Amino acid sequence: MISRPPAIDLCYVYEPSFVDGRAREDILRWLATLVPLWELRYSTRRPPPPGKQQRPLLRPVYWLGNWQFACLGYYEPPRRTFNVAVAAEPFPPVLARLVAQIERRVRDGFPPRVVPRRWHLNTCLVNFYGDKLEGGREVDAARVGEHRDFEPGPVGSLSLGERARFQFVRRGARDAPPVRTQWLEDGSLQVFGGPYWKDDLLHRVQRVDDKHALDLPPAIAGFRTRRVNFTFRYVPDEHVVPFAGLPPGARDDVRDYVATLARGSTFFAQALASERPRPQPDAPRIT
């Protein structure tokens, strides 16, 4: 049976004007320096799982803190925890300041039972919502289907750009009316945690407006970004692994991605350089 939130819900926060003008400008300047990845869902080094077809993700992404590459499988305790959260760049100062505010708000206002003892927001998925160019025309790629976040503890998100219709729906009842619909406005903060919002319900982005002809940074070939969302979660520190610490097969799966990131990121350039050279076979002896 699905529990219901109390009339005053301490496990849900929505603040429409959390990001002020100065922070917004700082974030946009930082975004302009990124080169997002358009990942493939599965490894290019081995066949997809039985019954699955290789495909690109719906939108370009970037990660901070630790990167969950799609081809390694996303963090999903207790089934999948090791060798999926790869150490990534730290948060830029402007996001670090905002994250500190979010963490204080959670610790001061959320029930202690829903906040793990070592909880801190150490990973961020940056999603770029907009239109991709296909066959000479723009195709809307600004949506996310029903899913849940498996990382422990409350989840926080910041939105920039066009507003998005975010919905919570009951698991197994996708055609039923949504439990909650929240329009996420430019500069807004949303935080949710606890078993009701994170376990009993799924959430989705059903649509993103296109009223202001936005094209947010960074420049992405074949893509126009009209909304950027930052989703902050917690991966236990012991489950974060450096690129060089991945098993050889997993390193092979993501090496090309890391090499692409290294072109614009000192962090990933150093990560790539730290990989131990693979032993070369002995040269044949000439007798």
N, C-alpha and C positions, 0 to 999 in steps of 0.2 A: 504494500500500500504506500502511495506517495504521501509524504508528509507535506504540510502546508506552512508557509512562512508566517510568523506572527504579524499582527497589524503594524507594529513598528519593527522593521526588519533590520537587524544589526549586521546582517551578512550581505547586504547589497547597498551600494553607493552609486549615485549618478550626480555629477556636478557639471553643468553645461559650459562653464567658463573657467576651467581649471588652468589652462595654458594662457598666460598673458601675452601681450603683443611682443614684448622683447624676447621672451622665450621662443615664441613662434618664429621670429626672424632668425634666431640662433639655430633652431632646428632646421629651417629651410636652407640656411647656408651650409650646414653640415650635410644635409641630404644631397646637395649638389656635388659633393665629393665622392659619393658612392658609385660603385659599379655593381648593381644587383645581379643575382644569378637567376636564370630561368631553368630550373632543375628539371631533369627527367625523373619520373617516379621510381624507376628501377635502375639497377646497375647496367652500365653498357659493357661490362666485362663478362657477363654471364647471362643466360636466358632469363626472362621474367618468370615469376612463379607460374605453375600450371594454371591455365585458364585466364591468365592476365596478359594484357598487351602493353607494350612500352608506350608512354605518353608523356608529354611535358606537363608540368603543373599549370594550373589555370592562370597564374600570375607570377611576375618576378618577385623574388624575396631577398631579404638580407637578414642576418642574425647577429646579435651582440651577446657577449658573455659566454655563451656556448651555442654551437650551431648544430641543429638536428637535420642532417642531410636526409632527404626523402628516401634515397636508395638504401640507407642503413636501417630504416624503420624509425618511427618516432618514439620518443620516450614514453613508456607505458608500463609502470610498475603494477604488480610484481613480475609480470611476464618478460618485459624487456627494459633493462636498466643500464647494462654495461655496454660500452663501446658504441653508443648512439649519440651522446652529447659531447661534441668535440669543442675543445677550448677555442674561443673566438675573441674578437676585439672587445675591450672594455667599453662601457657606456661613455659617450662624449660628455663633457662637463654639464651641459644643459640638461641632458636626460638623467644624469646621476643626481642632480639637484631635485628634479621632479620625482624621481624614484624614492629618494629619501623622504620626501613629503608623503608619498603614498604609503610607504612602510610605517611611518609614524601614525598616520590615520588608521591603518589597519590595527596596529598594536594598541592604540588608544580606544578604538571603537568596536572592533570585532570581538566576539566571545573567544576567550583563550582556547577553548576546546577545538576551534576550527583553524588555529594558527600553529603549525608545527614548531617545536622548540627552537630549531635552528633556521626557521624560515627567513629567507630574504630573497628579494627579486633579483636573480642573478642571470636570467636569460631573457632575451627580447626577440620576438619575431616581428620583423618589419615587413608588412604586406602592402603591396602597391596595387590599388584597385583602379581599374579604368578600362580602356578600350584597346584591343590589339588589332593590328592591321592584318587582314587575311584577304587575299585576292583583290587587293586594291580598295577594300572597304573596312570600316571600323566595326569590330564585333565586341559587344559588351562582355567583359570578363570581371565585372564588379559584383561578385557574390561568393558565398561560401555555404556549402550544404550543412545539414545537421551533423554535429559532432560534439565531443566533450573533450575537455583538457584533463589529462591524467596526472600532470605534475601536482604534487601535494600542496595544499594550502590555497589561500586566496589568489585570484588572478586580477591583474589590473591592466587597463588599456587606455591609450590616449588616441584621439582622432584628430586629423588635420584635413581640411579640404571640404568637399561636398558632404552633406549629412548622409548617414547610412541607417537603414531600417534593420535593427538588430532584434531578433526574436528568440525567446526561450520556448521550447516545445516539449511535450511529454514524450518520453522514450516509447517507441513502438506505436505512436499515434500521430504520424506526420501529417495526416489530413485533418486532425482535430484543430480547433482554434488555438492559437498560441497562448501560453500562460501569461506571457508579458511581451509587449512590443515597446521598444525604446528607440527613439530616433537619436542617434549619436551625432551631435553637432560638432562643427569646427571648434577645436580647442577643448573638447569635453573629456572628462574622466569617467570611466566606469570600472567598478571593482565589485567582484562577487566571490563568495566562498561558502564553505559549509556543504553538507550532504544534499540539501534541497537543490541548490543552484548548480552544483558541480556533478552530482551523481544521479539524482532523480530526473533531471532535465537535460536535454541537449540544447545547443544554441546554434544560430545560423545568421548570416547576413543575407537578407532576402533581396535587397536592392540598394543602389547608391544613386543619389540624384545626379543630374547633369544640367544644372541650371545656370552655371557661371562660366562655362567653357574653360575650365581650369586645365592646366598642364603643369603639374607640380614637378619639382626636381626629384631625382636627377633625370637627365635626358636618357631615355631608354629606346633603342632602335625598335621601330615597329610597335610602339606602345605609348599611349597618352594616359598619364596618371591624373585622376581627378580626386582621389582620396588616398591618404597614407594612414595606416593604423599601426600602432606599437602595442604589442601584447607582451606583458611582463609576467613571468612565471618563476617558479623555484624548482631547480634541479639540485638535489643534495650534492654538496661539493665532492664527495667521494665518488660520485658517478660521472664527473666531468673528466675527460681524458684528453691530453694533448694529441695533436695529429700524429706525432712520432710514436705515441704510445698505443695507437690502434693496432690490432692484429694485421698481419700483412695483407690478407684479402680485403679487409675493410679499407685499409690505406689505398690499395689499388682502386677500389670503387670510387673514392673521392679525390684522388690525387689531381685529376684534371681540374676539378672545381677549385681546389686549393691553389693550384697554379694560376688559374684565372684570377682569383681573389688577390694573389700575391702581386699582381701587376699594379694594383692600386692601394695595397695595404701593407705597411711595414710589418704588422703583426703576422700576417699570413706568409709574407716573404721569409721571416725568421722561422716560422713553423715549418715551411718547406725545406729550408736550409738545415734544420735540426734533424731531419730524417736521416737515419743511418743509411749509408750506401748499401745497396743489396750486394751480397757477395757475387763476384763474377766467376764463371766456370774457368777452370784451369785451361790454359792454352794447350792444344795438342802438342805432344813432343815429336820433334822431327828426328828420325833415326837414320 
